[in-house]
Amino acid sequence: MYDDRYPHHGGHGGRRGYGRQAGRWPVNEASAGLHQAIHSTAAAARQVALNGDPDGTAKATTLLNEARTKLYRLLAGDVQEPPTPR
């Protein structure tokens, strides 16, 4: 369950008030899942950057760029369903 007492993670590091500046996540199950997915994806990307080879890092960059493009298409209402496998 989402705990609204912790709108962001990490130390302050010059970012005091970050949660207030960026706005708070809405408190519901769907947004909690999205919030967790964002943090999990960022952690995985960090691990690739720290431990991956150049080819893996390039592939991870491509995957993240594709995901960002798809999210913006979702916002624009331009989401096409993938073809059904036969």
KOLGU-4560 file (N, C-alpha, C; in nm, 3 decimals, padded with zeros to 5 digits):
<recs>
<n_xx: 00.084 n_yy: -00.119 n_zz: 00.000 ca_xx: 00.000 ca_yy: 00.000 ca_zz: 00.000 c_xx: 00.088 c_yy: 00.124 c_zz: 00.000 mol: A seq: 1 type: MET>
<n_xx: 00.045 n_yy: 00.226 n_zz: -00.064 ca_xx: 00.119 ca_yy: 00.351 ca_zz: -00.075 c_xx: 00.113 c_yy: 00.427 c_zz: 00.058 mol: A seq: 2 type: TYR>
<n_xx: 00.227 n_yy: 00.476 n_zz: 00.102 ca_xx: 00.233 ca_yy: 00.553 ca_zz: 00.226 c_xx: 00.260 c_yy: 00.698 c_zz: 00.190 mol: A seq: 3 type: ASP>
<n_xx: 00.161 n_yy: 00.785 n_zz: 00.207 ca_xx: 00.176 ca_yy: 00.924 ca_zz: 00.161 c_xx: 00.269 c_yy: 01.006 c_zz: 00.249 mol: A seq: 4 type: ASP>
<n_xx: 00.323 n_yy: 00.947 n_zz: 00.354 ca_xx: 00.419 ca_yy: 01.021 ca_zz: 00.436 c_xx: 00.555 c_yy: 01.031 c_zz: 00.367 mol: A seq: 5 type: ARG>
<n_xx: 00.580 n_yy: 00.947 n_zz: 00.266 ca_xx: 00.710 ca_yy: 00.943 ca_zz: 00.198 c_xx: 00.692 c_yy: 00.966 c_zz: 00.048 mol: A seq: 6 type: TYR>
<n_xx: 00.673 n_yy: 01.092 n_zz: 00.006 ca_xx: 00.645 ca_yy: 01.119 ca_zz: -00.135 c_xx: 00.766 c_yy: 01.098 c_zz: -00.226 mol: A seq: 7 type: PRO>
<n_xx: 00.886 n_yy: 01.089 n_zz: -00.172 ca_xx: 01.004 ca_yy: 01.061 ca_zz: -00.252 c_xx: 01.107 c_yy: 00.991 c_zz: -00.166 mol: A seq: 8 type: HIS>
<n_xx: 01.206 n_yy: 00.934 n_zz: -00.229 ca_xx: 01.310 ca_yy: 00.862 ca_zz: -00.157 c_xx: 01.440 c_yy: 00.939 c_zz: -00.162 mol: A seq: 9 type: HIS>
<n_xx: 01.534 n_yy: 00.894 n_zz: -00.082 ca_xx: 01.669 ca_yy: 00.949 ca_zz: -00.089 c_xx: 01.693 c_yy: 01.056 c_zz: 00.016 mol: A seq: 10 type: GLY>
<n_xx: 01.819 n_yy: 01.093 n_zz: 00.028 ca_xx: 01.858 ca_yy: 01.197 ca_zz: 00.122 c_xx: 01.823 c_yy: 01.334 c_zz: 00.067 mol: A seq: 11 type: GLY>
<n_xx: 01.851 n_yy: 01.435 n_zz: 00.148 ca_xx: 01.815 ca_yy: 01.570 ca_zz: 00.106 c_xx: 01.909 c_yy: 01.622 c_zz: -00.001 mol: A seq: 12 type: HIS>
<n_xx: 02.038 n_yy: 01.610 n_zz: 00.017 ca_xx: 02.136 ca_yy: 01.645 ca_zz: -00.086 c_xx: 02.104 c_yy: 01.770 c_zz: -00.166 mol: A seq: 13 type: GLY>
<n_xx: 02.057 n_yy: 01.875 n_zz: -00.101 ca_xx: 02.023 ca_yy: 01.997 ca_zz: -00.172 c_xx: 01.886 c_yy: 01.994 c_zz: -00.236 mol: A seq: 14 type: GLY>
<n_xx: 01.808 n_yy: 01.893 n_zz: -00.205 ca_xx: 01.678 ca_yy: 01.879 ca_zz: -00.269 c_xx: 01.563 c_yy: 01.895 c_zz: -00.169 mol: A seq: 15 type: ARG>
<n_xx: 01.585 n_yy: 01.966 n_zz: -00.063 ca_xx: 01.477 ca_yy: 01.985 ca_zz: 00.034 c_xx: 01.357 c_yy: 02.047 c_zz: -00.036 mol: A seq: 16 type: ARG>
<n_xx: 01.241 n_yy: 01.996 n_zz: -00.003 ca_xx: 01.120 ca_yy: 02.049 ca_zz: -00.063 c_xx: 01.091 c_yy: 01.990 c_zz: -00.200 mol: A seq: 17 type: GLY>
<n_xx: 01.169 n_yy: 01.892 n_zz: -00.244 ca_xx: 01.150 ca_yy: 01.835 ca_zz: -00.376 c_xx: 01.007 c_yy: 01.785 c_zz: -00.395 mol: A seq: 18 type: TYR>
<n_xx: 00.953 n_yy: 01.714 n_zz: -00.297 ca_xx: 00.818 ca_yy: 01.660 ca_zz: -00.307 c_xx: 00.714 c_yy: 01.770 c_zz: -00.322 mol: A seq: 19 type: GLY>
<n_xx: 00.738 n_yy: 01.882 n_zz: -00.256 ca_xx: 00.643 ca_yy: 01.993 ca_zz: -00.266 c_xx: 00.654 c_yy: 02.062 c_zz: -00.401 mol: A seq: 20 type: ARG>
<n_xx: 00.775 n_yy: 02.076 n_zz: -00.454 ca_xx: 00.793 ca_yy: 02.145 ca_zz: -00.581 c_xx: 00.733 c_yy: 02.065 c_zz: -00.696 mol: A seq: 21 type: GLN>
<n_xx: 00.754 n_yy: 01.935 n_zz: -00.693 ca_xx: 00.709 ca_yy: 01.852 ca_zz: -00.804 c_xx: 00.563 c_yy: 01.811 c_zz: -00.790 mol: A seq: 22 type: ALA>
<n_xx: 00.503 n_yy: 01.836 n_zz: -00.677 ca_xx: 00.367 ca_yy: 01.791 ca_zz: -00.652 c_xx: 00.367 c_yy: 01.652 c_zz: -00.594 mol: A seq: 23 type: GLY>
<n_xx: 00.261 n_yy: 01.617 n_zz: -00.525 ca_xx: 00.254 ca_yy: 01.487 ca_zz: -00.460 c_xx: 00.185 c_yy: 01.388 c_zz: -00.551 mol: A seq: 24 type: ARG>
<n_xx: 00.222 n_yy: 01.261 n_zz: -00.539 ca_xx: 00.155 ca_yy: 01.155 ca_zz: -00.612 c_xx: 00.015 c_yy: 01.142 c_zz: -00.557 mol: A seq: 25 type: TRP>
<n_xx: -00.084 n_yy: 01.121 n_zz: -00.642 ca_xx: -00.218 ca_yy: 01.093 ca_zz: -00.592 c_xx: -00.214 c_yy: 00.961 c_zz: -00.514 mol: A seq: 26 type: PRO>
<n_xx: -00.294 n_yy: 00.954 n_zz: -00.411 ca_xx: -00.294 ca_yy: 00.834 ca_zz: -00.327 c_xx: -00.406 c_yy: 00.741 c_zz: -00.373 mol: A seq: 27 type: VAL>
<n_xx: -00.368 n_yy: 00.641 n_zz: -00.453 ca_xx: -00.459 ca_yy: 00.534 ca_zz: -00.490 c_xx: -00.374 c_yy: 00.416 c_zz: -00.536 mol: A seq: 28 type: ASN>
<n_xx: -00.436 n_yy: 00.301 n_zz: -00.552 ca_xx: -00.361 ca_yy: 00.179 ca_zz: -00.584 c_xx: -00.289 c_yy: 00.190 c_zz: -00.719 mol: A seq: 29 type: GLU>
<n_xx: -00.354 n_yy: 00.246 n_zz: -00.820 ca_xx: -00.292 ca_yy: 00.256 ca_zz: -00.952 c_xx: -00.168 c_yy: 00.344 c_zz: -00.949 mol: A seq: 30 type: ALA>
<n_xx: -00.176 n_yy: 00.458 n_zz: -00.884 ca_xx: -00.061 ca_yy: 00.547 ca_zz: -00.880 c_xx: 00.050 c_yy: 00.490 c_zz: -00.793 mol: A seq: 31 type: SER>
<n_xx: 00.014 n_yy: 00.414 n_zz: -00.691 ca_xx: 00.116 ca_yy: 00.351 ca_zz: -00.607 c_xx: 00.194 c_yy: 00.249 c_zz: -00.689 mol: A seq: 32 type: ALA>
<n_xx: 00.125 n_yy: 00.175 n_zz: -00.775 ca_xx: 00.192 ca_yy: 00.079 ca_zz: -00.861 c_xx: 00.284 c_yy: 00.147 c_zz: -00.960 mol: A seq: 33 type: GLY>
<n_xx: 00.239 n_yy: 00.258 n_zz: -01.017 ca_xx: 00.321 ca_yy: 00.334 ca_zz: -01.111 c_xx: 00.445 c_yy: 00.390 c_zz: -01.041 mol: A seq: 34 type: LEU>
<n_xx: 00.426 n_yy: 00.445 n_zz: -00.924 ca_xx: 00.536 ca_yy: 00.501 ca_zz: -00.846 c_xx: 00.641 c_yy: 00.393 c_zz: -00.817 mol: A seq: 35 type: HIS>
<n_xx: 00.597 n_yy: 00.277 n_zz: -00.776 ca_xx: 00.689 ca_yy: 00.167 ca_zz: -00.748 c_xx: 00.759 c_yy: 00.122 c_zz: -00.875 mol: A seq: 36 type: GLN>
<n_xx: 00.688 n_yy: 00.114 n_zz: -00.986 ca_xx: 00.748 ca_yy: 00.072 ca_zz: -01.113 c_xx: 00.856 c_yy: 00.171 c_zz: -01.157 mol: A seq: 37 type: ALA>
<n_xx: 00.833 n_yy: 00.300 n_zz: -01.137 ca_xx: 00.932 ca_yy: 00.401 ca_zz: -01.173 c_xx: 01.060 c_yy: 00.381 c_zz: -01.092 mol: A seq: 38 type: ILE>
<n_xx: 01.046 n_yy: 00.363 n_zz: -00.962 ca_xx: 01.163 ca_yy: 00.346 ca_zz: -00.877 c_xx: 01.235 c_yy: 00.214 c_zz: -00.905 mol: A seq: 39 type: HIS>
<n_xx: 01.161 n_yy: 00.108 n_zz: -00.931 ca_xx: 01.222 ca_yy: -00.021 ca_zz: -00.962 c_xx: 01.298 c_yy: -00.015 c_zz: -01.094 mol: A seq: 40 type: SER>
<n_xx: 01.240 n_yy: 00.054 n_zz: -01.192 ca_xx: 01.305 ca_yy: 00.069 ca_zz: -01.322 c_xx: 01.432 c_yy: 00.153 c_zz: -01.309 mol: A seq: 41 type: THR>
<n_xx: 01.425 n_yy: 00.259 n_zz: -01.232 ca_xx: 01.544 ca_yy: 00.343 ca_zz: -01.211 c_xx: 01.655 c_yy: 00.263 c_zz: -01.142 mol: A seq: 42 type: ALA>
<n_xx: 01.619 n_yy: 00.178 n_zz: -01.046 ca_xx: 01.719 ca_yy: 00.096 ca_zz: -00.978 c_xx: 01.783 c_yy: -00.002 c_zz: -01.075 mol: A seq: 43 type: ALA>
<n_xx: 01.703 n_yy: -00.063 n_zz: -01.161 ca_xx: 01.757 ca_yy: -00.158 ca_zz: -01.259 c_xx: 01.849 c_yy: -00.086 c_zz: -01.357 mol: A seq: 44 type: ALA>
<n_xx: 01.809 n_yy: 00.032 n_zz: -01.403 ca_xx: 01.891 ca_yy: 00.109 ca_zz: -01.497 c_xx: 02.024 c_yy: 00.148 c_zz: -01.431 mol: A seq: 45 type: ALA>
<n_xx: 02.019 n_yy: 00.183 n_zz: -01.306 ca_xx: 02.142 ca_yy: 00.218 ca_zz: -01.233 c_xx: 02.236 c_yy: 00.099 c_zz: -01.227 mol: A seq: 46 type: ARG>
<n_xx: 02.181 n_yy: -00.020 n_zz: -01.202 ca_xx: 02.265 ca_yy: -00.140 ca_zz: -01.197 c_xx: 02.329 c_yy: -00.169 c_zz: -01.333 mol: A seq: 47 type: GLN>
<n_xx: 02.253 n_yy: -00.149 n_zz: -01.439 ca_xx: 02.310 ca_yy: -00.169 ca_zz: -01.573 c_xx: 02.423 c_yy: -00.068 c_zz: -01.595 mol: A seq: 48 type: VAL>
<n_xx: 02.402 n_yy: 00.056 n_zz: -01.556 ca_xx: 02.504 ca_yy: 00.159 ca_zz: -01.575 c_xx: 02.629 c_yy: 00.128 c_zz: -01.494 mol: A seq: 49 type: ALA>
<n_xx: 02.612 n_yy: 00.076 n_zz: -01.374 ca_xx: 02.727 ca_yy: 00.048 ca_zz: -01.288 c_xx: 02.799 c_yy: -00.081 c_zz: -01.323 mol: A seq: 50 type: LEU>
<n_xx: 02.725 n_yy: -00.183 n_zz: -01.366 ca_xx: 02.782 ca_yy: -00.317 ca_zz: -01.382 c_xx: 02.778 c_yy: -00.371 c_zz: -01.524 mol: A seq: 51 type: ASN>
<n_xx: 02.705 n_yy: -00.306 n_zz: -01.613 ca_xx: 02.688 ca_yy: -00.359 ca_zz: -01.747 c_xx: 02.802 c_yy: -00.323 c_zz: -01.840 mol: A seq: 52 type: GLY>
<n_xx: 02.809 n_yy: -00.396 n_zz: -01.948 ca_xx: 02.907 ca_yy: -00.365 ca_zz: -02.051 c_xx: 02.849 c_yy: -00.257 c_zz: -02.144 mol: A seq: 53 type: ASP>
<n_xx: 02.930 n_yy: -00.200 n_zz: -02.231 ca_xx: 02.880 ca_yy: -00.093 ca_zz: -02.318 c_xx: 02.761 c_yy: -00.135 c_zz: -02.405 mol: A seq: 54 type: PRO>
<n_xx: 02.760 n_yy: -00.260 n_zz: -02.453 ca_xx: 02.648 ca_yy: -00.308 ca_zz: -02.534 c_xx: 02.519 c_yy: -00.314 c_zz: -02.452 mol: A seq: 55 type: ASP>
<n_xx: 02.529 n_yy: -00.365 n_zz: -02.330 ca_xx: 02.412 ca_yy: -00.371 ca_zz: -02.242 c_xx: 02.361 c_yy: -00.233 c_zz: -02.205 mol: A seq: 56 type: GLY>
<n_xx: 02.452 n_yy: -00.141 n_zz: -02.183 ca_xx: 02.414 ca_yy: -00.004 ca_zz: -02.150 c_xx: 02.342 c_yy: 00.061 c_zz: -02.268 mol: A seq: 57 type: THR>
<n_xx: 02.391 n_yy: 00.037 n_zz: -02.388 ca_xx: 02.325 ca_yy: 00.092 ca_zz: -02.508 c_xx: 02.185 c_yy: 00.033 c_zz: -02.524 mol: A seq: 58 type: ALA>
<n_xx: 02.171 n_yy: -00.098 n_zz: -02.501 ca_xx: 02.039 ca_yy: -00.162 ca_zz: -02.512 c_xx: 01.944 c_yy: -00.108 c_zz: -02.405 mol: A seq: 59 type: LYS>
<n_xx: 01.993 n_yy: -00.088 n_zz: -02.284 ca_xx: 01.909 ca_yy: -00.032 ca_zz: -02.177 c_xx: 01.864 c_yy: 00.109 c_zz: -02.213 mol: A seq: 60 type: ALA>
<n_xx: 01.952 n_yy: 00.187 n_zz: -02.272 ca_xx: 01.916 ca_yy: 00.323 ca_zz: -02.313 c_xx: 01.806 c_yy: 00.319 c_zz: -02.418 mol: A seq: 61 type: THR>
<n_xx: 01.818 n_yy: 00.229 n_zz: -02.513 ca_xx: 01.715 ca_yy: 00.214 ca_zz: -02.617 c_xx: 01.582 c_yy: 00.175 c_zz: -02.555 mol: A seq: 62 type: THR>
<n_xx: 01.584 n_yy: 00.079 n_zz: -02.462 ca_xx: 01.460 ca_yy: 00.036 ca_zz: -02.396 c_xx: 01.393 c_yy: 00.151 c_zz: -02.321 mol: A seq: 63 type: LEU>
<n_xx: 01.471 n_yy: 00.229 n_zz: -02.248 ca_xx: 01.414 ca_yy: 00.340 ca_zz: -02.172 c_xx: 01.360 c_yy: 00.448 c_zz: -02.265 mol: A seq: 64 type: LEU>
<n_xx: 01.429 n_yy: 00.475 n_zz: -02.375 ca_xx: 01.378 ca_yy: 00.573 ca_zz: -02.471 c_xx: 01.248 c_yy: 00.527 c_zz: -02.535 mol: A seq: 65 type: ASN>
<n_xx: 01.238 n_yy: 00.398 n_zz: -02.566 ca_xx: 01.113 ca_yy: 00.344 ca_zz: -02.621 c_xx: 01.000 c_yy: 00.353 c_zz: -02.519 mol: A seq: 66 type: GLU>
<n_xx: 01.030 n_yy: 00.323 n_zz: -02.395 ca_xx: 00.927 ca_yy: 00.331 ca_zz: -02.289 c_xx: 00.877 c_yy: 00.475 c_zz: -02.274 mol: A seq: 67 type: ALA>
<n_xx: 00.970 n_yy: 00.572 n_zz: -02.275 ca_xx: 00.930 ca_yy: 00.712 ca_zz: -02.262 c_xx: 00.839 c_yy: 00.753 c_zz: -02.378 mol: A seq: 68 type: ARG>
<n_xx: 00.876 n_yy: 00.712 n_zz: -02.499 ca_xx: 00.795 ca_yy: 00.744 ca_zz: -02.616 c_xx: 00.655 c_yy: 00.685 c_zz: -02.602 mol: A seq: 69 type: THR>
<n_xx: 00.646 n_yy: 00.561 n_zz: -02.557 ca_xx: 00.516 ca_yy: 00.495 ca_zz: -02.540 c_xx: 00.432 c_yy: 00.563 c_zz: -02.432 mol: A seq: 70 type: LYS>
<n_xx: 00.495 n_yy: 00.611 n_zz: -02.327 ca_xx: 00.421 ca_yy: 00.682 ca_zz: -02.223 c_xx: 00.362 c_yy: 00.813 c_zz: -02.277 mol: A seq: 71 type: LEU>
<n_xx: 00.439 n_yy: 00.886 n_zz: -02.355 ca_xx: 00.386 ca_yy: 01.009 ca_zz: -02.414 c_xx: 00.275 c_yy: 00.980 c_zz: -02.513 mol: A seq: 72 type: TYR>
<n_xx: 00.287 n_yy: 00.869 n_zz: -02.586 ca_xx: 00.178 ca_yy: 00.830 ca_zz: -02.676 c_xx: 00.052 c_yy: 00.797 c_zz: -02.596 mol: A seq: 73 type: ARG>
<n_xx: 00.070 n_yy: 00.732 n_zz: -02.482 ca_xx: -00.042 ca_yy: 00.702 ca_zz: -02.394 c_xx: -00.112 c_yy: 00.832 c_zz: -02.351 mol: A seq: 74 type: LEU>
<n_xx: -00.034 n_yy: 00.930 n_zz: -02.313 ca_xx: -00.092 ca_yy: 01.060 ca_zz: -02.273 c_xx: -00.166 c_yy: 01.127 c_zz: -02.388 mol: A seq: 75 type: LEU>
<n_xx: -00.114 n_yy: 01.108 n_zz: -02.509 ca_xx: -00.176 ca_yy: 01.170 ca_zz: -02.626 c_xx: -00.296 c_yy: 01.091 c_zz: -02.677 mol: A seq: 76 type: ALA>
<n_xx: -00.321 n_yy: 00.974 n_zz: -02.618 ca_xx: -00.432 ca_yy: 00.891 ca_zz: -02.663 c_xx: -00.400 c_yy: 00.816 c_zz: -02.791 mol: A seq: 77 type: GLY>
<n_xx: -00.272 n_yy: 00.804 n_zz: -02.824 ca_xx: -00.228 ca_yy: 00.740 ca_zz: -02.948 c_xx: -00.165 c_yy: 00.605 c_zz: -02.918 mol: A seq: 78 type: ASP>
<n_xx: -00.237 n_yy: 00.521 n_zz: -02.848 ca_xx: -00.184 ca_yy: 00.389 ca_zz: -02.813 c_xx: -00.252 c_yy: 00.284 c_zz: -02.900 mol: A seq: 79 type: VAL>
<n_xx: -00.171 n_yy: 00.210 n_zz: -02.970 ca_xx: -00.223 ca_yy: 00.103 ca_zz: -03.053 c_xx: -00.202 c_yy: -00.029 c_zz: -02.982 mol: A seq: 80 type: GLN>
<n_xx: -00.304 n_yy: -00.113 n_zz: -02.987 ca_xx: -00.292 ca_yy: -00.246 ca_zz: -02.926 c_xx: -00.197 c_yy: -00.331 c_zz: -03.009 mol: A seq: 81 type: GLU>
<n_xx: -00.111 n_yy: -00.409 n_zz: -02.942 ca_xx: -00.023 ca_yy: -00.497 ca_zz: -03.018 c_xx: -00.104 c_yy: -00.606 c_zz: -03.087 mol: A seq: 82 type: PRO>
<n_xx: -00.054 n_yy: -00.659 n_zz: -03.198 ca_xx: -00.129 ca_yy: -00.765 ca_zz: -03.267 c_xx: -00.142 c_yy: -00.888 c_zz: -03.178 mol: A seq: 83 type: PRO>
<n_xx: -00.254 n_yy: -00.957 n_zz: -03.192 ca_xx: -00.279 ca_yy: -01.077 ca_zz: -03.113 c_xx: -00.198 c_yy: -01.192 c_zz: -03.172 mol: A seq: 84 type: THR>
<n_xx: -00.117 n_yy: -01.261 n_zz: -03.087 ca_xx: -00.040 ca_yy: -01.375 ca_zz: -03.139 c_xx: -00.134 c_yy: -01.486 c_zz: -03.185 mol: A seq: 85 type: PRO>
<n_xx: -00.095 n_yy: -01.558 n_zz: -03.291 ca_xx: -00.178 ca_yy: -01.667 ca_zz: -03.343 c_xx: -00.120 c_yy: -01.799 c_zz: -03.308 mol: A seq: 86 type: ARG>
</recs>
